[in-house]
Amino acid sequence: MNTLRLANRAAARSVRQIKHGQLLGSRAIANTAARSLGVHAPAVLRSQASLLSTARSVDHSDQEWTASAASPPFDPSDEATVQAWTERFLDAVRDVPAATDPARSAAVLRELVKSNLLSFTDMRDAPEKFFLAHRLLATVGLGGFGVRFTVQFNLFAGSIVGLGGPEQVASLRDIQAAGQLGCFLLTEAQAGVLSGLIVETTCEWDAGTQEFVLHTPSDKAAKNWISQGYTAERGVVIADLVIGGESHGPHAFLLSMRDAEGQLLPGITVEDMGTKTVANDLDNARVWFDKVRLPKEAMLNKFADVREDAYVQTTDERMRIEVIGQRLLTGRLAIAEAALASCSVLHLRTEEYARGKVCNGLAGEVRLSEMPQLKAVFRESEAALDEMAAFTAGVEQRLNSCLRAGTIPDADLVDAIAVAKIRCIDVALERAHALRKEVGSYALMHATGFELVDMLLCCKFAEGDSRILQQKLTRDRLKALQKGGAAAALSGLLGEHRAEVFAAANLARKLQPAGRDVAKLAAAMDEHWREIYDLAEMIAERHIRTGPRAAFVEGPSVERLTPAATGFDADWKGKLGAPVA
């Protein structure tokens, strides 16, 4: 990369020391490991009425809990403010490298949550800080803690901010003060990242008791690969809302997973997904619900509610997948930015090594960094990463405006976010692989950053698998073509994006004979799968070519990589109720 970036990395190291000390703040989840594994707990018709007791008792409104009240003011345009907050945040996560198992990692996050450096409402009030935090973690090392972090602040708390009513949002202050952890229960065992949003878990309204009944109807509907699902006390679960036998589609519900002693509440079964090839500092769980009773207040009710035993839309914005999926959008962009930051610091560290590595050349000794093939990799990587950073920062600016205003992103911005997610991760994977091929055995060594490259694959399928997002881009393009009619298609064929319009029209022609026959449509899509993804690539190219450019608030990437763990304590569940040494 360039000298400025190397200087930035060195400067950052000079003002910050990584310390490995005792991890604080582990919670009391005593004697729960056995209860958390095995058979379903019996159905007990016990209400979680205390779930939102803190929300009922608060004497302030959501509007009163602003960024200025919840966390220190943050001016993204002020370099000194950004730098000061950066240093405080990096100091708060200094123990992440030593937190090699879920018990330790959860303890570090609890302390970070309680520090209030990043408020649960900063996604709305200071979104630049929210996205900056994700990028900073990636400069330290793109590991399991980064996933845990985004689950807590984006998927869990962010869903309450985006979907909850004023009392529910206000309850976040007490959750944050207590350092409680939350999870986001969407993905199901037979509806994973390649299946799109399919929800079979039900939450049925019981008019007799004025409660919801949350239930997993079969093992294929069990919530699956739920990050932080084993250590969390709270959760936001996405379930099909049923009232009077009528389905109203996926809705979000806030629930407690464990009681004050850390024991799973009746009717909830949690099973650890097991040891992974990477990120074993993160717990992933499969979760079942056996007729778990939830109070009426459990339903996040900004957009819809149950009143007098009937479904009610509470705003002009109707509940739909774009509303439910708001946090998937912020998550996609945060992951895209983290992948870019991770790949950038990998190149910075590798360039530092290459500058010091002496090789024998035809004319005598030469530095590895001067080898033409490696120089080309650095040059090409810098161009590719810089292009995607400028595009993605521009997308973030557009999304930040929506987050502050509390509005749903329009279709063009939704597509741009998908493009950022797809392309940032593809570029990071491609450039990391190109670099790996040219630095010999260095790429096999620990503490080089290459040991974390597999996390980029996690980024590829998190918050919407890239293939699913590509299919969505193509589907929406075909819908727009159909809606515009022949006149719009003809005009498009004469315009700047004629190649994309022609490809869309040609694909539509090939799929048209299937009509509404699902089996025939599936067969046609299988036959023309390459054209489906080729069209998605053309759409992505258009967005990158025409989208506004910007810069991230912290400036160029700074390399702060710390060695990733080479092992972890497999008996971490037993430490959940004890101090973490």
N, C-alpha and C positions, 0 to 999 in steps of 0.2 A: 504494500500500500504506500502511503507517502510519509515523509519525514514529520509533517505536522501531527499525524495520527500517532506515530511512535512517541513523539514528545508529549502528547496528551496522556498516553498510557503511563509514561514515566512520571509525569507530574501527579497523576492520580495516586500512584503508588507512594509517592513521597508524602502525601498528606493523609494517608490512611494505612493502618496496620491491621492485618487480619489476625485476630486473636482466637485461640481455642480454649475456652473455659467451660465452666459448669453451665449446663442449660437449665433455664429457670421455667417455672410456671407449668409444670406437668399437672394434669388434673387428676382427681380421684375417680378412677374407674376401677374400683376394687373388685377382684374376684368375678370378673365378667367374661373372661375368655371362654370358659366352658359353655356359658349361656349363649355366647355369640356364635357358636358352631352347632351343627347337628340339625335336629328335627324342628319343625315349626312349633312355635309357642302356641298353647291353646288359645282359642278365641275367647277373649274376656271383654265383655261389653263395658269397658271402662273409659270414661270420657277423658280427653286431654284438655279439660276445661281450663287448667292453669296455664295452658300454652301461651295465651296472649294476656295474661294477668298484668304483665308489666305495661303492655300497651294501654290497658284500661285505666291503669293507675296514674299514667303520666298526666301532667297538668299543662303540657305544652303542645302546640300543633306541629305538624311536619314542616310547615313553612318557617317556623321559628328556629328549627334546627338547621341552620345554614352552615356553609363552609367556615365562616368566621367564628361561629360558636363551637363547631365540632372539631376543627383542626386549624393550625396556624394558617394565616393568609398565604396564598401562593399566586404570584404574578408570573405567568409563563414568559412574559416579554422581558423580565428583569434577570439578567445573567447572574447577578449575585444571589438573588433569591433561589434560582434554580440550583446553583452550585451548593449553597448552604443546605438546602433540603436534600440534595443528592448525597452529601457527606453524612447527614444524619440517618438517612435511609440505609446507606451501605453499612454504617456502624451497627444499625439495628439488626441486620441480617448477617453479621460477621460469623455467627455460629452455624450457619447453614451447612458449610462443608463438613462439619463434625457431626451433624445430625443425620446419621447414616441409616436409621431405621424409622418407621412411622411414629414410634413413641417419642423419639427425640425431635423429629421434624415437626410433629404436631405441637410440641412444647414451644419450639421456636416461634411458630406461627401465632400461638396464643399470646406470647409476649409482644409480638409485633402488632397484633390486633389491639391489645390494650394500650400500646404506646400512642395510638391515635395519630401517628404520622400520616397515615392514609385513612381518612374517614370512610365509612361505608357509603356515605352520600357524596363523596368526591367524584364519583362517576358522573353525577349530575352537576355538582357545584364547581368542580375543578378537574374536568376530564383529562386535561394535559398531564396533570400529576398522576392520574390513574394509569395512563398509557406509559408514562415515563418509568414508573415503578416496574412494569413488566420488562422494559428494555434493560433497566439497570440489573435486574436479576439475571438476565441472559448474559451480561458482560462478566458476571461472576462465574457462571456456569449454568447451561441450560439443562437442569436436572428435574427430579421429581418435585422439589420444593416449588418450582415455578408453576407446575400444574396445581399443586395444593393451594398456592397463593391465588391463582386466577379463579379456582373453584370458590374460594372463600369470598373474595371481593367482587367478582363478576357474576358468576352463576348463582350463588346463594344470595348474598346481600343485594347484588344488582337486580335480581329478579324481584325482590321485595320493593326496592326503590322504583322499579319500572312498572310493576303490576299491582302493588299494594295500595290500599287506601291510607289516609293520613295517620290513623292510629297504628297501622301495621308498620309504616315507615318509621314512625316515632319510636316504636319498640326496638329498632336497631341500635339506638344509643345504649340501652341497657345490655343488649347482647354484646356489643363491642366492649363496654366497660368490664363485663365479666370475662372477656376473652373466650367466649364460646365459639365453637367451630360448627360450620354448617356444610351440607352437601347438596347437590342438585340431582334429583332422581328422575331422569328422562329416559335414557336408553334402556331397552328391554332385551332379554336374552335372544329373542327371535326377530328383533328389529334393531340391528346394530348400525354401524356407520355406513354400511353399504345398502341399507334398506330405506333410508329416509325417515320421516317422522311418523311412526306407527305406534299408537298407544292402546294397549289392551287392559292395563290396570284401570279399575273403575273406582269412582268415588260417588256413591249413591246417597241422595238426600233422603233421610228418614223423617217424614213429616210428624210421626208420632212422638219422637224424642227431640226433634229439632236439632239433629246431628247429621254429620256425614259418616258414611261407612266406607272406609278405604280397603280395597281388597285386590289381591293378586289371584285371578281366576285359574291360572295354570302356570306351570314352571316356565313355559315359553314367554310369559308376561312378567317374570321376575325382573326387577330392575338390575341391570348388568353393568359391570365395570364402572361402578360408581366411585369416582375418586373422592377420597377422604370419607367414604361411606362407613368405614369401621370406627374411626375415631370421633366422628361428629356427634354432637348432642342434638343438633337441629337439622332440618332438611326442608327443601322446597321440592315437592313431588308433583309431577305432571301426570294427571289421570283424566280419564273420560268422565265428565260430569253427567250423571243420570238423575233426572227428576221426574217422578211419576212414570217411570219406565221409558222415558224419552232421553236419548243421548243428545248432549249439547256440545260434544267434542272435547278436546283437551283443554283443561284449565289447571291453574297452579294453586297448590295448597301448602300452607306452612304447618309443620308439625314438629313435635319433639320426638327424638329417637330414643333418648335415655333419660332416666330420672336423675335426681340430685346426687345419688350415690354412684351414678355411671352405669346402672343396670338397664338393659334394654326394656322398653315399655312393653306391656302385654300385647301379643299379636304381631310383634315385629321380630323377624329373624334376619340376622346378618351373617354372611359367610365370607371369609377372606378369599380373594381370587387366587392367592398363592404367589410363589416367587416368580419374578419376571427376569428377563434378560437385561433390563435396565430400569433405573428409577425405583429401586426397592426401598427408598426412603419415603415413598408414597404408598398409602394403603388404598387398595381397590377392592370393592365389595360387591357381592350379589345380595339383593334385599327382597324379602317377601313380606307382604302384609296380609294378615288373616283377620279380616273384619275388624279393623282398627277404627275405633270411634273418634271422630274429630269434632270439636265444637264448631258452631256456625261461623265464628270469627276466623277459622282456619283458611277459608277461601280468600285468596288475594282478590280484593274487590274493587280495584280502581276502575275496571272496565265492565264488570258484570257481577251480579250478586243474586242471592236467593231471598226473595221477599214475599211473605204470605204464601210460602210453598210454591212460588213460581219463579221462573228464570227472568231476570231483569237486566237489561243493558243499561249501565249507569252513565255512559258518556256517548257522544256522537260517534266515537271510534268503536266499532264493533269488535268483539273478541274474535281473533282469527290467528292463523299460524304466524303472520308477520308481527302480531302483537306478542304472542307467546315467545316467539323467537328473537325478541330484541337482544337478549343477552348472548345469543349465539352470534349475533352480528358484532357486538363489542368484543366477544371472545375471539372471533375469527381475526379481527384486526389486531388484537393484542398478540395473538399467536404469530401472525405474519411478521409483526415488528420484532418479536423476540427471536424468530428464526433468522431474520436479517442481522440482528445484533450479534447473535451467536456465531454466525458464519463470518462476520466481519472480524470479531476478536480472534477467531481461529486463524484467520489469515495474518493478523497482526502478530500473534505469537509465533507463527511459523516463519514469518519474514524475519523476525528477530533471530530465530535459530539459524536461518539460512545465511544471514549476514555474518554470522560467526563461524559457520561451517566451511572449512578449507578442503578443497578437492584438488586432485591432480589433473591439469589440463594439458593440451598439446604444447602450449607455450609456457608451461610452468604452473605454479599454484594459482588457483582461482577460487573465489567465494561461490558457494552453492547459489546464492542469490543472483549471481551474474550469469548463471547458465541460461541460455536463450529460451529454453522451453519453460523454465520456472518463471523467468521474467515475464513471459507471455501469459502465464497463468495469473500472476499477480495483476498484470495490466488488465486482462479481460475480466477478472473477478471484480476489480475495483469499478470498472465501467458498469458491469451488470448489477452489482450491489448498490452503487450510487443511483442508478436509474430507478431501481425498485424502491429505494429509500425515499427519493423525491416524490414518486407517484404515491406511495403509501402515506407519507406525511400529508400530502394533499387530500387524500381520502379521509385521513383522521381529522383534518380541519373541518371538513364538511360534516362528518359524524358528530364532532364536538358541538357544533351548532344545534344539532337535533337533540343531543343529550341535555344541553342547557335549557332548551325550550320545552323539553318533554314531548317532542313530536316523533312520529314514526318516520323513518327514512323513506324517501320515495324510491321507486323501482330502479332508477338509474344509479342511485347511491348503493342500494342493496347489491346490484350487479357489480359495482366498482369494489365493494368490500369482498365479494366472492373472488373477483379477479386478483385482488391483493393477496388473499389467502392462498389461492392456487399458485400464483406466479412467484411470490416471495419464497415459498417453501420449495418449489421446483428449482428456483435459482440457487437457493442455499444448498440443496442436495447436490445439484450439478457442480457448483463451484467447489464445494468441500471434496467431492469425489475427484475432480480434476486436480486439486491440490494434493490430495492423498497419493495419487499416482506418480507424482514427481519428486517426492521428498524421501523416498526409500524407507528404511526401517524406522525412521523418526515417527512415521504415521502409526506404528505399532506400539509406541511407547506410552506409558501412563504419564499423566500430568502435562500432556501436550494439547489437550482439547479434543483430540481425535477420539478419545474414549467416550465423548458425549455425542458423537455424530448420530448415533442411532435415535437420539431424542428428536431429530428432525423428522424421522418417520412417524413418531408420535404426533408431531405437529401436523403431518399430512392428513391424518384421519380424525384428529380432534376437532370438535365444534363443526362437524360437517366434512365428510370425506371429500377429497378433491374431485373424485369422479362424480359424486352426487352433485356437487356444485357445478361441474361442467354440464351435466345433464340438465340442471335447472336453467343455466344460461341459455342452452339451446332450446329448451321447451318454451321459455319466455320469449325468445326471439321468434319462434314459429307462431306463437300466439299473437305477437305484435304484427307479424306479416299478415296473418289471417284477418286481424281486426282492421288493418289499414286498407285491405282490398287491393284490386288490380291497379288502381290509379297510383296508390302509394308505392306499390312494388315497381311499377314502371318508372316512377320518379326516382326511386332508389337506384335503379339500374343505370340511371344517367348521372348519379351523384358520386360523391367522393368515396363512398363505401360500397361501390357497385359489386366488388368481388364477394363481400359478405352477403349482400342481398341476393346475388345469384346463387350462392351456396345454400342459403336458407330456402329459396324458392325450389331449388332442385331437390333438397331433402324433403320438403313438404310434399312434392310431387310423388316421391317414392313411398312415403308413409300414408298418403291419402287413401289408397285402396283398402287399407285396414279399417277405415271408418272408426266406429265405436266398439268394434269387436276387440276385447282386451287380448285374447289369445293371438289374434292376427297381428295386432299392434306390437305385442311383445316379440313375435317372430320377425316382424319387419325391422324393429329396432335392433335386434340381434344381428340381422343381416347387414344392416347399414351402420353398425356401431362406429366404424372409423369416421364416417361422415358426420356423425353426431359430435364426436370429440373434435374433429377438425373445425367444425363451425364454432364450437366453444373457444377454440384457440384464436380464431379470427375475431371473435367478440372481445376477447381479452386484449389482443393487439390493438384494437380500436380504442379501448379504454385507456391503455397505457400511452398510446400515441396522442390522444386528445385531452386526457385528464389534466386538471390543474396540478402544478408542482408546489412543494413547500419544503421546509426543513424541520427536523425534530428540535425541540427546545434546548436540548443539551449539546447540540452541535455534533461533530464527528464522534464515532465510536471510540471508547477507551477500553483497552484490554485489562481486565482485572481477574482473569481466570485463576481459580484455585483448584488443586487436584481433586478429582472426583473420587468417591469411595471405591475401594477394591473389594469390600465385603460389608456385611451388615449383620446385626444380631437377629438370628432367625427366631429367637424366643422373645421378640419385642412385645408381644401381647401381655406377657407377664409383668412388664414394666409400666403399663399404663396407669396403675394405681400407686406407683412408688416414685420417689424422687429420681430424676434422671441424672446419672453421674457423667 
